Amino acid sequence: MTPLPLALACVWLGMVVAIAVEAPLKFRAPGITLPLGLGIGRLVFRALNASEIVLATATATTFALAPRPLAATEARAALIIDGVTPPKSRAHLAYIALEGAKVLMLVTFGIVLMLAG
């Protein structure tokens, strides 16, 4: 596996953590008023969001273009189809949990868009 997806994730995580630390601290700086702090925050978060779009696109592209080895669930299915009983695995439960999280995210996204609309 190429180290690019890991690097992208680490950069993205570092940016989010840095902003999370910076956001409340700027209001404690001498001379920073609430309107000034909010103005700075708006600029910083706009830049973060633009960077996140680039990082999300780059991450999705690396995954889309990366060669795919046979996934564990596919290998397990192939064994069962061939009549072999594979060892127990929780991979399917993890897949179900991730699919559930995706459904919840998409429903939330849809609701937010409808309410904004």
C-alpha positions as CSV (number, residue, x, y, z in Angstrom):
1,M,0.0,0.0,0.0
2,T,1.2,3.5,-0.8
3,P,1.9,5.7,2.2
4,L,0.0,8.6,0.5
5,P,-3.4,7.8,2.2
6,L,-1.8,7.6,5.6
7,A,0.0,10.9,5.0
8,L,-3.2,12.6,3.9
9,A,-5.0,11.3,7.0
10,C,-2.2,12.5,9.3
11,V,-2.1,16.0,7.7
12,W,-5.8,16.3,7.9
13,L,-5.9,15.2,11.5
14,G,-3.2,17.6,12.4
15,M,-5.0,20.5,10.8
16,V,-8.3,19.7,12.6
17,V,-6.5,19.3,16.0
18,A,-4.6,22.5,15.5
19,I,-7.7,24.5,14.7
20,A,-9.5,22.9,17.6
21,V,-6.7,24.2,19.9
22,E,-6.4,27.6,18.2
23,A,-10.1,28.4,18.1
24,P,-10.7,29.0,21.8
25,L,-7.2,30.3,22.5
26,K,-7.5,33.3,20.1
27,F,-10.2,34.8,22.3
28,R,-7.7,34.9,25.2
29,A,-5.1,36.9,23.4
30,P,-4.7,40.5,24.6
31,G,-6.8,43.0,22.6
32,I,-8.9,40.5,20.8
33,T,-12.6,41.5,20.9
34,L,-15.4,39.0,20.2
35,P,-16.1,40.5,16.7
36,L,-12.4,40.4,15.8
37,G,-12.0,36.8,17.1
38,L,-15.1,35.7,15.2
39,G,-13.8,37.4,12.0
40,I,-10.5,35.6,12.4
41,G,-12.3,32.3,13.1
42,R,-14.4,32.7,10.0
43,L,-11.3,33.1,7.8
44,V,-9.5,30.2,9.5
45,F,-12.5,27.8,9.2
46,R,-13.1,28.9,5.6
47,A,-9.4,28.0,4.8
48,L,-9.7,24.7,6.8
49,N,-12.9,23.8,4.9
50,A,-11.2,24.5,1.5
51,S,-8.2,22.4,2.6
52,E,-10.5,19.6,3.7
53,I,-12.2,19.5,0.3
54,V,-8.8,19.1,-1.3
55,L,-7.7,16.5,1.2
56,A,-11.0,14.5,0.8
57,T,-10.7,14.6,-2.9
58,A,-7.0,13.5,-2.8
59,T,-7.9,10.7,-0.3
60,A,-10.8,9.5,-2.4
61,T,-8.6,9.6,-5.6
62,T,-5.8,7.6,-3.9
63,F,-8.3,4.9,-2.9
64,A,-10.1,4.9,-6.2
65,L,-6.9,4.5,-8.2
66,A,-5.0,2.1,-5.8
67,P,-4.8,-1.5,-6.9
68,R,-7.2,-3.6,-4.8
69,P,-6.1,-6.9,-3.3
70,L,-8.9,-9.4,-2.7
71,A,-10.8,-8.1,0.3
72,A,-11.0,-10.3,3.4
73,T,-14.8,-10.6,3.0
74,E,-14.4,-11.5,-0.7
75,A,-11.8,-14.1,0.2
76,R,-14.0,-15.6,2.9
77,A,-17.0,-15.7,0.5
78,A,-14.8,-17.5,-2.1
79,L,-13.8,-20.1,0.5
80,I,-17.4,-20.8,1.4
81,I,-18.4,-21.0,-2.2
82,D,-15.6,-23.5,-2.7
83,G,-17.0,-25.6,0.2
84,V,-14.3,-24.7,2.7
85,T,-15.3,-23.6,6.2
86,P,-13.2,-20.6,7.1
87,P,-12.3,-19.6,10.6
88,K,-14.7,-17.3,12.4
89,S,-14.5,-13.6,11.6
90,R,-16.0,-10.4,12.8
91,A,-15.2,-8.6,9.5
92,H,-18.9,-8.9,8.4
93,L,-20.0,-7.2,11.7
94,A,-17.5,-4.4,11.2
95,Y,-18.8,-4.0,7.6
96,I,-22.4,-3.8,8.9
97,A,-21.4,-1.2,11.5
98,L,-19.7,0.9,8.9
99,E,-22.6,0.7,6.5
100,G,-24.9,1.7,9.4
101,A,-22.7,4.7,10.1
102,K,-22.7,5.7,6.4
103,V,-26.5,5.5,6.3
104,L,-26.8,7.7,9.4
105,M,-24.4,10.2,7.9
106,L,-26.3,10.3,4.6
107,V,-29.6,10.7,6.4
108,T,-28.2,13.5,8.5
109,F,-26.7,15.2,5.4
110,G,-30.0,15.0,3.7
111,I,-31.9,16.5,6.6
112,V,-29.4,19.3,7.0
113,L,-29.7,20.1,3.3
114,M,-33.6,20.1,3.5
115,L,-33.6,22.4,6.5
116,A,-31.1,24.7,4.9
117,G,-33.1,24.9,1.8
